[in-house]
Amino acid sequence: MHPVTPAQPPLVSVVIPTWNGRHHLEVCLPALFRQTYTPFEVIVVDNGSQDGTLAWLARQWPSVRVVALHRNYGVARAFNEGVKAARGAFVALLNNDTEPEPNWLAALVEVFNRHPEAGMAASKIRLWDDRCRLHAAGDYYTRSGRPGNRGVWEVDEGQYDVEADVFGPCGAAAMYRRELFDDVGLFDERFGSYLEDVDLAWRAQRAGWRCVYTPGAVVYHKISATGGGPLASFYTGRNWIYVLAKDYPAPLLRRYWRQILHEQWNVTREALRAWRGAAARARLRGQVMGLLGIPRMLLARREVTARTRVSVARLDSLLAAPSEQ
């Protein structure tokens, strides 16, 4: 008899988008190369940085593969270019302003090995400067159309230490099967930055791919270290409406439209109350641009609907009531 050769562990491709973020990578990359899991490759997608990132990577991290873009196209485009260059069966997305614990990749791969029906895996993300407090334990999406992070700002006392099915992963630290991208497509670059991960989660869930949150995959995140401010408010206001127009199933729209309109009005009212603030004005501009973009999102909606393989009841069960989050 010939000895049985153990199966080779799957290659994981870790994609890190960056823009003028060399100071973030100086922490992120050493932590990544302390991972207990192998094999993995690292792909840094540079969005036209002007801080010497490319020269520094070539000098200090020659093993890192680099995809250099000539300007800042946003997170969605950067992720897509990294996925296209990736050679792994699993693709992990990681923000440059993060620090993963050594077991991060191993925990995510282990989830995929146990759950072949899962196409997405969500990490436990804690705050960088308050490491006992949570940023996300996977993402939720309410029936009123509000996306959010499970457990955000809560002190981590073990309340999210149980593996669970969730709506989607927070894109700051997530893993996807390559087959998922082959099935439902890449990130929608029309989103630019913000909620591109929510759009992908909707498309994947409607096509029948589960998302499993694993508490063992721990990452620390500097919130909005690269983005944030009025720009984030604009894109969030716009893309919130984009997701509703493109992804929210028609039967559920008919069922929950009053809650959806109430949620949007609350956002508008809060922005109007804070009108003197730049972020509030940007949020209102984003809402207007979101409404103007509905026609092209409705065209994209046809493809999402055509790929839907699960029941309305299944999709409804994924959504949280507004009062639950």
Phi and psi restraints in degrees (value plus and minus 20) as a CYANA .aco file:
   2 HIS   PHI    -108.7   -68.7
   2 HIS   PSI     121.5   161.5
   3 PRO   PHI     -83.9   -43.9
   3 PRO   PSI     124.6   164.6
   4 VAL   PHI    -100.5   -60.5
   4 VAL   PSI     104.5   144.5
   5 THR   PHI    -104.8   -64.8
   5 THR   PSI     104.9   144.9
   6 PRO   PHI     -79.2   -39.2
   6 PRO   PSI     126.0   166.0
   7 ALA   PHI     -84.4   -44.4
   7 ALA   PSI     119.1   159.1
   8 GLN   PHI     -89.0   -49.0
   8 GLN   PSI     108.4   148.4
   9 PRO   PHI     -78.6   -38.6
   9 PRO   PSI     126.3   166.3
  10 PRO   PHI     -88.1   -48.1
  10 PRO   PSI     122.9   162.9
  11 LEU   PHI     -90.6   -50.6
  11 LEU   PSI     114.0   154.0
  12 VAL   PHI    -129.6   -89.6
  12 VAL   PSI     110.1   150.1
  13 SER   PHI    -121.3   -81.3
  13 SER   PSI     101.6   141.6
  14 VAL   PHI    -121.8   -81.8
  14 VAL   PSI      97.6   137.6
  15 VAL   PHI    -125.2   -85.2
  15 VAL   PSI     104.7   144.7
  16 ILE   PHI    -142.6  -102.6
  16 ILE   PSI      91.3   131.3
  17 PRO   PHI    -100.4   -60.4
  17 PRO   PSI     125.7   165.7
  18 THR   PHI    -167.7  -127.7
  18 THR   PSI     130.5   170.5
  19 TRP   PHI    -168.2  -128.2
  19 TRP   PSI      89.7   129.7
  20 ASN   PHI      31.3    71.3
  20 ASN   PSI      22.7    62.7
  21 GLY   PHI    -139.4   -99.4
  21 GLY   PSI      10.5    50.5
  22 ARG   PHI     -75.8   -35.8
  22 ARG   PSI     -60.4   -20.4
  23 HIS   PHI     -84.3   -44.3
  23 HIS   PSI     -48.5    -8.5
  24 HIS   PHI     -94.4   -54.4
  24 HIS   PSI     -63.0   -23.0
  25 LEU   PHI     -84.2   -44.2
  25 LEU   PSI     -46.1    -6.1
  26 GLU   PHI     -82.9   -42.9
  26 GLU   PSI     -41.8    -1.8
  27 VAL   PHI    -121.5   -81.5
  27 VAL   PSI     -61.5   -21.5
  28 CYS   PHI     -84.7   -44.7
  28 CYS   PSI     -67.7   -27.7
  29 LEU   PHI     -85.9   -45.9
  29 LEU   PSI     -66.3   -26.3
  30 PRO   PHI     -77.3   -37.3
  30 PRO   PSI     -58.7   -18.7
  31 ALA   PHI     -85.5   -45.5
  31 ALA   PSI     -58.6   -18.6
  32 LEU   PHI     -85.8   -45.8
  32 LEU   PSI     -58.6   -18.6
  33 PHE   PHI    -101.0   -61.0
  33 PHE   PSI     -14.8    25.2
  34 ARG   PHI    -118.1   -78.1
  34 ARG   PSI      -9.0    31.0
  35 GLN   PHI     -83.1   -43.1
  35 GLN   PSI     122.9   162.9
  36 THR   PHI     -98.4   -58.4
  36 THR   PSI     -38.8     1.2
  37 TYR   PHI    -109.9   -69.9
  37 TYR   PSI     120.3   160.3
  38 THR   PHI    -162.1  -122.1
  38 THR   PSI     133.3   173.3
  39 PRO   PHI    -112.8   -72.8
  39 PRO   PSI     132.2   172.2
  40 PHE   PHI    -168.8  -128.8
  40 PHE   PSI     134.8   174.8
  41 GLU   PHI    -140.6  -100.6
  41 GLU   PSI     134.4   174.4
  42 VAL   PHI    -138.1   -98.1
  42 VAL   PSI     108.2   148.2
  43 ILE   PHI    -141.8  -101.8
  43 ILE   PSI      95.9   135.9
  44 VAL   PHI    -119.2   -79.2
  44 VAL   PSI     103.4   143.4
  45 VAL   PHI    -122.5   -82.5
  45 VAL   PSI      92.6   132.6
  46 ASP   PHI    -115.5   -75.5
  46 ASP   PSI     101.9   141.9
  47 ASN   PHI    -110.3   -70.3
  47 ASN   PSI      33.8    73.8
  48 GLY   PHI      52.0    92.0
  48 GLY   PSI      20.4    60.4
  49 SER   PHI     -83.2   -43.2
  49 SER   PSI     129.0   169.0
  50 GLN   PHI    -137.3   -97.3
  50 GLN   PSI      -2.1    37.9
  51 ASP   PHI    -128.5   -88.5
  51 ASP   PSI      -2.5    37.5
  52 GLY   PHI      60.9   100.9
  52 GLY   PSI      -3.9    36.1
  53 THR   PHI     -77.6   -37.6
  53 THR   PSI     -66.8   -26.8
  54 LEU   PHI     -83.3   -43.3
  54 LEU   PSI     -65.5   -25.5
  55 ALA   PHI     -85.0   -45.0
  55 ALA   PSI     -59.3   -19.3
  56 TRP   PHI     -85.0   -45.0
  56 TRP   PSI     -62.4   -22.4
  57 LEU   PHI     -82.7   -42.7
  57 LEU   PSI     -63.3   -23.3
  58 ALA   PHI     -82.5   -42.5
  58 ALA   PSI     -54.9   -14.9
  59 ARG   PHI    -102.6   -62.6
  59 ARG   PSI     -64.0   -24.0
  60 GLN   PHI    -117.6   -77.6
  60 GLN   PSI     -45.3    -5.3
  61 TRP   PHI    -153.8  -113.8
  61 TRP   PSI      45.3    85.3
  62 PRO   PHI     -84.5   -44.5
  62 PRO   PSI     -40.5    -0.5
  63 SER   PHI     -98.9   -58.9
  63 SER   PSI     -33.5     6.5
  64 VAL   PHI    -100.3   -60.3
  64 VAL   PSI     109.0   149.0
  65 ARG   PHI    -100.0   -60.0
  65 ARG   PSI     118.9   158.9
  66 VAL   PHI    -142.7  -102.7
  66 VAL   PSI     111.8   151.8
  67 VAL   PHI    -132.2   -92.2
  67 VAL   PSI      93.5   133.5
  68 ALA   PHI    -122.3   -82.3
  68 ALA   PSI      98.4   138.4
  69 LEU   PHI    -119.8   -79.8
  69 LEU   PSI     129.1   169.1
  70 HIS   PHI    -102.9   -62.9
  70 HIS   PSI     -30.1     9.9
  71 ARG   PHI    -174.2  -134.2
  71 ARG   PSI     155.3   195.3
  72 ASN   PHI    -102.1   -62.1
  72 ASN   PSI      85.6   125.6
  73 TYR   PHI    -113.5   -73.5
  73 TYR   PSI     -23.1    16.9
  74 GLY   PHI      76.6   116.6
  74 GLY   PSI     149.6   189.6
  75 VAL   PHI     -87.6   -47.6
  75 VAL   PSI     -62.0   -22.0
  76 ALA   PHI     -79.5   -39.5
  76 ALA   PSI     -66.5   -26.5
  77 ARG   PHI     -83.9   -43.9
  77 ARG   PSI     -61.6   -21.6
  78 ALA   PHI     -82.3   -42.3
  78 ALA   PSI     -65.2   -25.2
  79 PHE   PHI     -78.7   -38.7
  79 PHE   PSI     -65.2   -25.2
  80 ASN   PHI     -82.7   -42.7
  80 ASN   PSI     -62.8   -22.8
  81 GLU   PHI     -83.6   -43.6
  81 GLU   PSI     -55.8   -15.8
  82 GLY   PHI     -88.3   -48.3
  82 GLY   PSI     -61.7   -21.7
  83 VAL   PHI     -82.6   -42.6
  83 VAL   PSI     -61.2   -21.2
  84 LYS   PHI     -82.3   -42.3
  84 LYS   PSI     -54.8   -14.8
  85 ALA   PHI    -103.6   -63.6
  85 ALA   PSI     -35.1     4.9
  86 ALA   PHI     -89.0   -49.0
  86 ALA   PSI     123.9   163.9
  87 ARG   PHI    -129.0   -89.0
  87 ARG   PSI     -25.0    15.0
  88 GLY   PHI    -103.2   -63.2
  88 GLY   PSI     136.7   176.7
  89 ALA   PHI     -92.3   -52.3
  89 ALA   PSI     -48.1    -8.1
  90 PHE   PHI    -136.4   -96.4
  90 PHE   PSI     120.5   160.5
  91 VAL   PHI    -141.0  -101.0
  91 VAL   PSI      97.7   137.7
  92 ALA   PHI    -120.5   -80.5
  92 ALA   PSI     113.1   153.1
  93 LEU   PHI    -125.3   -85.3
  93 LEU   PSI     113.6   153.6
  94 LEU   PHI    -161.4  -121.4
  94 LEU   PSI     105.7   145.7
  95 ASN   PHI     -85.9   -45.9
  95 ASN   PSI     131.6   171.6
  96 ASN   PHI     -90.7   -50.7
  96 ASN   PSI     -42.7    -2.7
  97 ASP   PHI    -114.8   -74.8
  97 ASP   PSI      24.1    64.1
  98 THR   PHI    -148.6  -108.6
  98 THR   PSI     145.5   185.5
  99 GLU   PHI    -158.2  -118.2
  99 GLU   PSI      82.8   122.8
 100 PRO   PHI     -99.7   -59.7
 100 PRO   PSI     122.7   162.7
 101 GLU   PHI     -90.4   -50.4
 101 GLU   PSI     138.6   178.6
 102 PRO   PHI     -77.4   -37.4
 102 PRO   PSI     -46.9    -6.9
 103 ASN   PHI    -114.0   -74.0
 103 ASN   PSI     -11.1    28.9
 104 TRP   PHI     -77.1   -37.1
 104 TRP   PSI     -76.0   -36.0
 105 LEU   PHI     -84.6   -44.6
 105 LEU   PSI     -61.6   -21.6
 106 ALA   PHI     -79.8   -39.8
 106 ALA   PSI     -60.6   -20.6
 107 ALA   PHI     -86.8   -46.8
 107 ALA   PSI     -60.4   -20.4
 108 LEU   PHI     -88.3   -48.3
 108 LEU   PSI     -62.9   -22.9
 109 VAL   PHI     -83.2   -43.2
 109 VAL   PSI     -60.2   -20.2
 110 GLU   PHI     -81.6   -41.6
 110 GLU   PSI     -57.2   -17.2
 111 VAL   PHI     -82.8   -42.8
 111 VAL   PSI     -66.0   -26.0
 112 PHE   PHI     -83.0   -43.0
 112 PHE   PSI     -57.0   -17.0
 113 ASN   PHI     -84.8   -44.8
 113 ASN   PSI     -54.1   -14.1
 114 ARG   PHI    -106.9   -66.9
 114 ARG   PSI     -40.4    -0.4
 115 HIS   PHI    -147.7  -107.7
 115 HIS   PSI      59.3    99.3
 116 PRO   PHI     -83.4   -43.4
 116 PRO   PSI     -38.2     1.8
 117 GLU   PHI    -103.5   -63.5
 117 GLU   PSI     -28.7    11.3
 118 ALA   PHI    -107.4   -67.4
 118 ALA   PSI     110.5   150.5
 119 GLY   PHI    -126.4   -86.4
 119 GLY   PSI     -28.3    11.7
 120 MET   PHI    -154.9  -114.9
 120 MET   PSI     123.1   163.1
 121 ALA   PHI    -151.0  -111.0
 121 ALA   PSI     112.4   152.4
 122 ALA   PHI    -127.0   -87.0
 122 ALA   PSI     120.7   160.7
 123 SER   PHI    -112.2   -72.2
 123 SER   PSI     143.0   183.0
 124 LYS   PHI    -109.3   -69.3
 124 LYS   PSI      95.5   135.5
 125 ILE   PHI    -130.4   -90.4
 125 ILE   PSI     103.1   143.1
 126 ARG   PHI    -127.4   -87.4
 126 ARG   PSI     140.9   180.9
 127 LEU   PHI     -91.0   -51.0
 127 LEU   PSI     122.7   162.7
 128 TRP   PHI     -84.0   -44.0
 128 TRP   PSI     -66.4   -26.4
 129 ASP   PHI    -118.2   -78.2
 129 ASP   PSI     -15.4    24.6
 130 ASP   PHI    -168.2  -128.2
 130 ASP   PSI      59.5    99.5
 131 ARG   PHI     -95.2   -55.2
 131 ARG   PSI     -19.7    20.3
 132 CYS   PHI    -116.5   -76.5
 132 CYS   PSI     -18.8    21.2
 133 ARG   PHI    -135.2   -95.2
 133 ARG   PSI     124.7   164.7
 134 LEU   PHI    -109.7   -69.7
 134 LEU   PSI     126.6   166.6
 135 HIS   PHI    -121.9   -81.9
 135 HIS   PSI     -62.4   -22.4
 136 ALA   PHI    -180.2  -140.2
 136 ALA   PSI     121.0   161.0
 137 ALA   PHI    -142.7  -102.7
 137 ALA   PSI      36.5    76.5
 138 GLY   PHI      68.1   108.1
 138 GLY   PSI     149.1   189.1
 139 ASP   PHI    -127.3   -87.3
 139 ASP   PSI     131.8   171.8
 140 TYR   PHI    -138.6   -98.6
 140 TYR   PSI     147.8   187.8
 141 TYR   PHI    -164.2  -124.2
 141 TYR   PSI     105.3   145.3
 142 THR   PHI    -107.3   -67.3
 142 THR   PSI     143.1   183.1
 143 ARG   PHI     -84.0   -44.0
 143 ARG   PSI     -42.1    -2.1
 144 SER   PHI    -105.0   -65.0
 144 SER   PSI     -16.6    23.4
 145 GLY   PHI      66.2   106.2
 145 GLY   PSI       0.7    40.7
 146 ARG   PHI    -121.5   -81.5
 146 ARG   PSI      99.5   139.5
 147 PRO   PHI    -104.2   -64.2
 147 PRO   PSI     134.9   174.9
 148 GLY   PHI    -190.6  -150.6
 148 GLY   PSI     153.2   193.2
 149 ASN   PHI    -120.1   -80.1
 149 ASN   PSI     107.2   147.2
 150 ARG   PHI     -82.2   -42.2
 150 ARG   PSI     111.2   151.2
 151 GLY   PHI      57.5    97.5
 151 GLY   PSI     -11.8    28.2
 152 VAL   PHI     -76.8   -36.8
 152 VAL   PSI     112.7   152.7
 153 TRP   PHI      52.1    92.1
 153 TRP   PSI     -23.7    16.3
 154 GLU   PHI     -94.6   -54.6
 154 GLU   PSI     126.0   166.0
 155 VAL   PHI     -88.3   -48.3
 155 VAL   PSI     110.9   150.9
 156 ASP   PHI     -99.0   -59.0
 156 ASP   PSI      82.4   122.4
 157 GLU   PHI    -135.1   -95.1
 157 GLU   PSI       2.5    42.5
 158 GLY   PHI      72.3   112.3
 158 GLY   PSI     -17.1    22.9
 159 GLN   PHI     -89.3   -49.3
 159 GLN   PSI     -35.0     5.0
 160 TYR   PHI    -139.8   -99.8
 160 TYR   PSI      13.4    53.4
 161 ASP   PHI    -113.0   -73.0
 161 ASP   PSI      -3.6    36.4
 162 VAL   PHI    -135.2   -95.2
 162 VAL   PSI     111.4   151.4
 163 GLU   PHI     -78.8   -38.8
 163 GLU   PSI     120.9   160.9
 164 ALA   PHI    -174.1  -134.1
 164 ALA   PSI     130.6   170.6
 165 ASP   PHI     -92.8   -52.8
 165 ASP   PSI     112.4   152.4
 166 VAL   PHI    -150.9  -110.9
 166 VAL   PSI     150.0   190.0
 167 PHE   PHI     -84.6   -44.6
 167 PHE   PSI     -65.0   -25.0
 168 GLY   PHI    -187.6  -147.6
 168 GLY   PSI     152.1   192.1
 169 PRO   PHI    -112.6   -72.6
 169 PRO   PSI     127.4   167.4
 170 CYS   PHI     -88.8   -48.8
 170 CYS   PSI     106.5   146.5
 171 GLY   PHI     -86.4   -46.4
 171 GLY   PSI     -27.4    12.6
 172 ALA   PHI     -86.4   -46.4
 172 ALA   PSI     -46.2    -6.2
 173 ALA   PHI    -179.4  -139.4
 173 ALA   PSI      75.5   115.5
 174 ALA   PHI    -164.6  -124.6
 174 ALA   PSI     142.1   182.1
 175 MET   PHI    -151.1  -111.1
 175 MET   PSI     122.9   162.9
 176 TYR   PHI    -151.9  -111.9
 176 TYR   PSI     127.0   167.0
 177 ARG   PHI     -96.3   -56.3
 177 ARG   PSI     122.5   162.5
 178 ARG   PHI     -80.3   -40.3
 178 ARG   PSI     -54.0   -14.0
 179 GLU   PHI     -80.6   -40.6
 179 GLU   PSI     -49.1    -9.1
 180 LEU   PHI     -84.4   -44.4
 180 LEU   PSI     -65.3   -25.3
 181 PHE   PHI     -84.2   -44.2
 181 PHE   PSI     -58.1   -18.1
 182 ASP   PHI     -82.8   -42.8
 182 ASP   PSI     -51.1   -11.1
 183 ASP   PHI    -103.2   -63.2
 183 ASP   PSI     -71.6   -31.6
 184 VAL   PHI    -129.2   -89.2
 184 VAL   PSI     -24.2    15.8
 185 GLY   PHI      76.9   116.9
 185 GLY   PSI     154.4   194.4
 186 LEU   PHI    -105.5   -65.5
 186 LEU   PSI    -191.2  -151.2
 187 PHE   PHI     -86.4   -46.4
 187 PHE   PSI     125.2   165.2
 188 ASP   PHI    -101.0   -61.0
 188 ASP   PSI      90.8   130.8
 189 GLU   PHI     -91.0   -51.0
 189 GLU   PSI     -31.9     8.1
 190 ARG   PHI     -87.3   -47.3
 190 ARG   PSI     -38.9     1.1
 191 PHE   PHI     -97.3   -57.3
 191 PHE   PSI     -41.4    -1.4
 192 GLY   PHI      49.4    89.4
 192 GLY   PSI    -114.1   -74.1
 193 SER   PHI    -155.9  -115.9
 193 SER   PSI     129.2   169.2
 194 TYR   PHI      62.1   102.1
 194 TYR   PSI     104.2   144.2
 195 LEU   PHI      49.0    89.0
 195 LEU   PSI     -14.4    25.6
 196 GLU   PHI     -84.0   -44.0
 196 GLU   PSI     -49.3    -9.3
 197 ASP   PHI     -93.5   -53.5
 197 ASP   PSI     -52.6   -12.6
 198 VAL   PHI     -88.3   -48.3
 198 VAL   PSI     -63.0   -23.0
 199 ASP   PHI     -78.3   -38.3
 199 ASP   PSI     -66.0   -26.0
 200 LEU   PHI     -85.1   -45.1
 200 LEU   PSI     -59.1   -19.1
 201 ALA   PHI     -81.8   -41.8
 201 ALA   PSI     -61.6   -21.6
 202 TRP   PHI     -80.6   -40.6
 202 TRP   PSI     -68.9   -28.9
 203 ARG   PHI     -81.8   -41.8
 203 ARG   PSI     -60.1   -20.1
 204 ALA   PHI     -88.9   -48.9
 204 ALA   PSI     -65.3   -25.3
 205 GLN   PHI     -81.6   -41.6
 205 GLN   PSI     -62.0   -22.0
 206 ARG   PHI     -85.9   -45.9
 206 ARG   PSI     -47.2    -7.2
 207 ALA   PHI    -106.0   -66.0
 207 ALA   PSI     -24.0    16.0
 208 GLY   PHI      83.0   123.0
 208 GLY   PSI     -11.3    28.7
 209 TRP   PHI    -109.5   -69.5
 209 TRP   PSI     109.9   149.9
 210 ARG   PHI    -105.8   -65.8
 210 ARG   PSI     141.0   181.0
 211 CYS   PHI    -142.7  -102.7
 211 CYS   PSI     107.8   147.8
 212 VAL   PHI    -135.3   -95.3
 212 VAL   PSI     106.8   146.8
 213 TYR   PHI    -108.2   -68.2
 213 TYR   PSI     112.8   152.8
 214 THR   PHI    -143.6  -103.6
 214 THR   PSI     101.3   141.3
 215 PRO   PHI     -90.1   -50.1
 215 PRO   PSI     -33.9     6.1
 216 GLY   PHI     -98.8   -58.8
 216 GLY   PSI     -31.6     8.4
 217 ALA   PHI    -116.9   -76.9
 217 ALA   PSI      69.9   109.9
 218 VAL   PHI    -122.9   -82.9
 218 VAL   PSI     112.9   152.9
 219 VAL   PHI    -156.8  -116.8
 219 VAL   PSI     123.3   163.3
 220 TYR   PHI    -124.9   -84.9
 220 TYR   PSI     116.4   156.4
 221 HIS   PHI    -151.5  -111.5
 221 HIS   PSI     111.4   151.4
 222 LYS   PHI    -103.5   -63.5
 222 LYS   PSI      86.7   126.7
 223 ILE   PHI     -84.5   -44.5
 223 ILE   PSI     103.8   143.8
 224 SER   PHI      34.7    74.7
 224 SER   PSI      15.0    55.0
 225 ALA   PHI     -90.1   -50.1
 225 ALA   PSI     -51.6   -11.6
 226 THR   PHI    -114.3   -74.3
 226 THR   PSI     -58.8   -18.8
 227 GLY   PHI    -129.6   -89.6
 227 GLY   PSI    -156.3  -116.3
 228 GLY   PHI      71.8   111.8
 228 GLY   PSI     159.8   199.8
 229 GLY   PHI      53.8    93.8
 229 GLY   PSI    -179.2  -139.2
 230 PRO   PHI     -77.4   -37.4
 230 PRO   PSI     -56.2   -16.2
 231 LEU   PHI     -82.0   -42.0
 231 LEU   PSI     -63.7   -23.7
 232 ALA   PHI     -83.6   -43.6
 232 ALA   PSI     -59.6   -19.6
 233 SER   PHI     -83.4   -43.4
 233 SER   PSI     -61.3   -21.3
 234 PHE   PHI     -82.4   -42.4
 234 PHE   PSI     -72.0   -32.0
 235 TYR   PHI     -85.7   -45.7
 235 TYR   PSI     -56.7   -16.7
 236 THR   PHI     -85.8   -45.8
 236 THR   PSI     -64.3   -24.3
 237 GLY   PHI     -81.0   -41.0
 237 GLY   PSI     -61.8   -21.8
 238 ARG   PHI     -91.8   -51.8
 238 ARG   PSI     -69.0   -29.0
 239 ASN   PHI     -92.5   -52.5
 239 ASN   PSI     -44.1    -4.1
 240 TRP   PHI     -77.4   -37.4
 240 TRP   PSI     -65.2   -25.2
 241 ILE   PHI     -92.2   -52.2
 241 ILE   PSI     -56.9   -16.9
 242 TYR   PHI     -75.8   -35.8
 242 TYR   PSI     -66.1   -26.1
 243 VAL   PHI     -82.4   -42.4
 243 VAL   PSI     -64.0   -24.0
 244 LEU   PHI     -79.1   -39.1
 244 LEU   PSI     -65.4   -25.4
 245 ALA   PHI     -91.3   -51.3
 245 ALA   PSI     -52.5   -12.5
 246 LYS   PHI    -111.1   -71.1
 246 LYS   PSI     -57.6   -17.6
 247 ASP   PHI    -137.1   -97.1
 247 ASP   PSI     -48.1    -8.1
 248 TYR   PHI     -88.2   -48.2
 248 TYR   PSI     101.2   141.2
 249 PRO   PHI     -79.1   -39.1
 249 PRO   PSI     119.0   159.0
 250 ALA   PHI     -76.1   -36.1
 250 ALA   PSI     -64.8   -24.8
 251 PRO   PHI     -80.4   -40.4
 251 PRO   PSI     -54.0   -14.0
 252 LEU   PHI     -98.1   -58.1
 252 LEU   PSI     -51.2   -11.2
 253 LEU   PHI     -80.1   -40.1
 253 LEU   PSI     -63.8   -23.8
 254 ARG   PHI     -86.2   -46.2
 254 ARG   PSI     -49.5    -9.5
 255 ARG   PHI    -101.1   -61.1
 255 ARG   PSI     -55.2   -15.2
 256 TYR   PHI    -139.5   -99.5
 256 TYR   PSI      -2.0    38.0
 257 TRP   PHI     -80.9   -40.9
 257 TRP   PSI     -52.3   -12.3
 258 ARG   PHI     -85.5   -45.5
 258 ARG   PSI     -61.9   -21.9
 259 GLN   PHI     -84.9   -44.9
 259 GLN   PSI     -58.0   -18.0
 260 ILE   PHI     -85.0   -45.0
 260 ILE   PSI     -66.5   -26.5
 261 LEU   PHI     -84.1   -44.1
 261 LEU   PSI     -58.3   -18.3
 262 HIS   PHI     -83.7   -43.7
 262 HIS   PSI     -60.7   -20.7
 263 GLU   PHI     -84.1   -44.1
 263 GLU   PSI     -65.0   -25.0
 264 GLN   PHI     -84.6   -44.6
 264 GLN   PSI     -59.9   -19.9
 265 TRP   PHI     -83.7   -43.7
 265 TRP   PSI     -58.3   -18.3
 266 ASN   PHI     -80.4   -40.4
 266 ASN   PSI     -62.4   -22.4
 267 VAL   PHI     -83.0   -43.0
 267 VAL   PSI     -65.5   -25.5
 268 THR   PHI     -82.2   -42.2
 268 THR   PSI     -64.4   -24.4
 269 ARG   PHI     -83.3   -43.3
 269 ARG   PSI     -62.7   -22.7
 270 GLU   PHI     -83.5   -43.5
 270 GLU   PSI     -59.1   -19.1
 271 ALA   PHI     -87.5   -47.5
 271 ALA   PSI     -59.1   -19.1
 272 LEU   PHI     -84.9   -44.9
 272 LEU   PSI     -57.6   -17.6
 273 ARG   PHI     -84.8   -44.8
 273 ARG   PSI     -50.7   -10.7
 274 ALA   PHI    -125.0   -85.0
 274 ALA   PSI      11.9    51.9
 275 TRP   PHI     -72.2   -32.2
 275 TRP   PSI     -53.6   -13.6
 276 ARG   PHI     -89.7   -49.7
 276 ARG   PSI     -36.0     4.0
 277 GLY   PHI    -103.7   -63.7
 277 GLY   PSI     119.2   159.2
 278 ALA   PHI     -82.7   -42.7
 278 ALA   PSI     -58.0   -18.0
 279 ALA   PHI     -86.0   -46.0
 279 ALA   PSI     -58.2   -18.2
 280 ALA   PHI     -85.6   -45.6
 280 ALA   PSI     -63.3   -23.3
 281 ARG   PHI     -84.8   -44.8
 281 ARG   PSI     -56.9   -16.9
 282 ALA   PHI     -86.0   -46.0
 282 ALA   PSI     -57.5   -17.5
 283 ARG   PHI     -83.2   -43.2
 283 ARG   PSI     -61.4   -21.4
 284 LEU   PHI     -85.2   -45.2
 284 LEU   PSI     -62.3   -22.3
 285 ARG   PHI     -81.4   -41.4
 285 ARG   PSI     -58.2   -18.2
 286 GLY   PHI     -83.6   -43.6
 286 GLY   PSI     -61.8   -21.8
 287 GLN   PHI     -81.8   -41.8
 287 GLN   PSI     -61.7   -21.7
 288 VAL   PHI     -82.4   -42.4
 288 VAL   PSI     -65.2   -25.2
 289 MET   PHI     -86.4   -46.4
 289 MET   PSI     -52.6   -12.6
 290 GLY   PHI     -83.6   -43.6
 290 GLY   PSI     -62.4   -22.4
 291 LEU   PHI     -84.3   -44.3
 291 LEU   PSI     -60.9   -20.9
 292 LEU   PHI     -87.0   -47.0
 292 LEU   PSI     -45.3    -5.3
 293 GLY   PHI    -108.6   -68.6
 293 GLY   PSI     -20.9    19.1
 294 ILE   PHI     -76.9   -36.9
 294 ILE   PSI     -63.7   -23.7
 295 PRO   PHI     -76.4   -36.4
 295 PRO   PSI     -62.8   -22.8
 296 ARG   PHI     -94.4   -54.4
 296 ARG   PSI     -47.7    -7.7
 297 MET   PHI     -90.3   -50.3
 297 MET   PSI     -52.8   -12.8
 298 LEU   PHI     -85.8   -45.8
 298 LEU   PSI     -52.3   -12.3
 299 LEU   PHI     -85.6   -45.6
 299 LEU   PSI     -62.1   -22.1
 300 ALA   PHI     -87.6   -47.6
 300 ALA   PSI     -47.3    -7.3
 301 ARG   PHI     -80.1   -40.1
 301 ARG   PSI     -52.8   -12.8
 302 ARG   PHI     -79.5   -39.5
 302 ARG   PSI     -61.0   -21.0
 303 GLU   PHI     -88.6   -48.6
 303 GLU   PSI     -59.6   -19.6
 304 VAL   PHI     -81.3   -41.3
 304 VAL   PSI     -64.2   -24.2
 305 THR   PHI     -84.1   -44.1
 305 THR   PSI     -59.7   -19.7
 306 ALA   PHI     -85.0   -45.0
 306 ALA   PSI     -47.7    -7.7
 307 ARG   PHI    -111.8   -71.8
 307 ARG   PSI     -19.6    20.4
 308 THR   PHI     -91.2   -51.2
 308 THR   PSI     107.3   147.3
 309 ARG   PHI    -144.5  -104.5
 309 ARG   PSI     -18.4    21.6
 310 VAL   PHI    -137.2   -97.2
 310 VAL   PSI     143.2   183.2
 311 SER   PHI     -96.3   -56.3
 311 SER   PSI     139.9   179.9
 312 VAL   PHI     -81.4   -41.4
 312 VAL   PSI     -57.7   -17.7
 313 ALA   PHI     -81.4   -41.4
 313 ALA   PSI     -60.6   -20.6
 314 ARG   PHI     -82.8   -42.8
 314 ARG   PSI     -65.2   -25.2
 315 LEU   PHI     -85.8   -45.8
 315 LEU   PSI     -59.6   -19.6
 316 ASP   PHI     -82.5   -42.5
 316 ASP   PSI     -56.5   -16.5
 317 SER   PHI     -87.1   -47.1
 317 SER   PSI     -40.4    -0.4
 318 LEU   PHI     -97.5   -57.5
 318 LEU   PSI     -40.9    -0.9
 319 LEU   PHI    -109.4   -69.4
 319 LEU   PSI     122.2   162.2
 320 ALA   PHI    -115.3   -75.3
 320 ALA   PSI     124.7   164.7
 321 ALA   PHI     -86.4   -46.4
 321 ALA   PSI     126.1   166.1
 322 PRO   PHI     -72.0   -32.0
 322 PRO   PSI     -54.3   -14.3
 323 SER   PHI     -95.8   -55.8
 323 SER   PSI     -31.9     8.1
 324 GLU   PHI    -105.9   -65.9
 324 GLU   PSI     -29.8    10.2
